[in-house]
């Protein structure tokens, strides 16, 4: 009996040995633990997501900042990643690089990884930001990069899903006066000159640089300014230079435009004021970025103003009595001398004059070629408009109509639908164009626009223009740059 009991003790010790030394190895071969957590956290609050938007309601094309933060105290293996942000009714870009910092919550020190995006909703109505997914594997060995992070006893798969955000997107305010919609927190305009305007003479030129800066919008939303107003000066605008600056706090854009101004007449001239309407998204009010009007004199070639020229004419009239008292023989001598000089030097002066005219003509033609732009083909533009109306594509319809209108009037200065409506000045067409502009920003706008009515109006105008050209009737076109 004693010997039997000793065997029982031996078997018991062997079983304990197997449990303590071999069971951990079996545990390591078990399947991985799979944790699926929502926005709140894991049970130990070791890792969780937090998302936010800076506004719950925005206008169409207004900037919306979306932030997603990952809080964690665990060390992850390489390959931890977020799912891609995807949306069909908005344009979006990432703001700078990811931010990495630490934050203490309820006495726990977390490492935070933050990604920020700027979003521009393109349609009115309810807009949704779909949840994002984070997936990672925890480390089972000590990390060398961050001593604040902890490892786990066994490898775990962590998958977190963020919450969905719904944003209300409203259409343009009815009080907004322009077709160029600019929702921004700040818009400023300034100008500079290549030379002083105080001593500008006829034939001189000066370069005016106009700088337009805006926040929370990209430079593609800033259009070129209109310099076709009638004046005593010729305006030659160059192609605008645009730049976008992306930061973690948002975006800024710049729009620089150079305009060469040439004085063609003597007298006083007033540069009209420039006003650019924009919608302040912080105060929800209409504001204007303005440049005040400027007045200056265009002097003669010898530097005289218009008043000085008039004074010289008055002086000349008072000296008439002096010339009447000059001896007649002296006048005859001067006349003969002038006649002989004209006969001798006349052919030389005439030849020089012809060469000078040719040289001036080449310079003018070269300058005009620099600013000349290609007018669209009116027939191709009409075919493109027909296809766009048949497909009921509101954006393609607007672009095709603008191209056809520029070809109709042979004028590239008609760069938006509002200017074409003023140029045609027809009530039936104007109402359709106003509806077209409103539908460009409205939700499900393609079903509300009368594509067939617009196409009928355009075809009638197209045929009338062709009939006038076939009959060789005068068909005046406005100049590209007015004086």
PyMOL commands that set and color helices and strands:
alter all, ss='L'
color gray80, all
select helices_A, chain A and resi 2-28+219-221+306-318+320-324+328-371+378-391+394-409+417-424+427-439+445-447+451-470
alter helices_A, ss='H'
color red, helices_A
select strands_A, chain A and resi 33-37+47-53+57-59+63-72+81-82+90-94+99-105+108-121+125-129+133-137+156-161+165-170+183-184+187-193+205-215+233-237+241-247+250-263+267-271+274-280+285-291+294-298
alter strands_A, ss='S'
color yellow, strands_A
deselect
rebuild
show_as cartoon
